[in-house]
Amino acid sequence: MAEYEKKVRQILRENGCRFVRHGKGDHDIWYSPITGNNITVDGEIRIRHVANGIMKQAGIDYHF
């Protein structure tokens, strides 16, 4: 099974997103300057569709 969390976080940083704080459980809150919104990033992303959803929420055109 592929794990996407490291790649997702790397792409977020490359696009100017920044870590804001830890959320509940193993979730983290990130800020996207592209959309101006906070997004939730799970600590374990094993499904490609979840990773693509995070990219979409961040306003980043990237598909796994």
C-alpha positions in Angstrom: 0.0 0.0 0.0 1.3 3.4 -0.9 1.7 6.1 1.7 1.3 9.6 0.5 1.7 11.8 3.6 5.4 12.7 3.1 4.9 13.6 -0.6 1.7 15.6 0.3 3.5 17.6 2.9 6.5 18.2 0.6 4.2 19.5 -2.2 2.4 21.7 0.3 5.7 23.3 1.5 6.9 23.8 -2.1 3.7 25.7 -2.9 4.0 28.1 0.1 1.7 26.3 2.5 2.7 26.3 6.1 2.0 24.2 9.2 -0.2 26.0 11.6 -0.8 23.5 14.5 -1.6 20.0 15.5 -5.3 19.1 15.3 -7.2 16.3 17.0 -5.7 12.8 16.8 -3.0 12.5 14.2 -4.3 15.4 12.0 -2.4 18.6 11.3 -3.8 22.0 10.3 -2.0 23.8 7.4 -2.6 27.2 5.9 -2.7 27.6 2.1 -1.9 31.1 0.8 -3.4 30.1 -2.6 -6.9 29.7 -1.2 -6.5 31.7 2.0 -7.9 28.7 4.0 -6.8 26.3 6.5 -6.8 22.6 5.5 -6.7 19.4 7.5 -3.9 16.9 6.7 -4.2 13.4 8.1 -1.1 11.8 9.6 -1.5 8.6 7.5 -2.7 9.1 3.9 -2.9 5.7 2.3 -5.5 6.5 -0.3 -4.7 8.4 -3.5 -8.1 10.0 -3.6 -7.6 11.5 -0.1 -4.2 12.9 -1.2 -5.8 14.4 -4.3 -8.5 15.9 -2.2 -6.0 17.7 0.1 -4.3 19.1 -3.0 -7.6 20.4 -4.3 -8.5 22.0 -1.0 -5.0 23.7 -1.0 -5.6 25.0 -4.5 -2.7 23.0 -5.9 -3.1 21.4 -9.4 -1.3 18.1 -8.6 -2.7 14.5 -9.1 -1.3 11.4 -7.7 
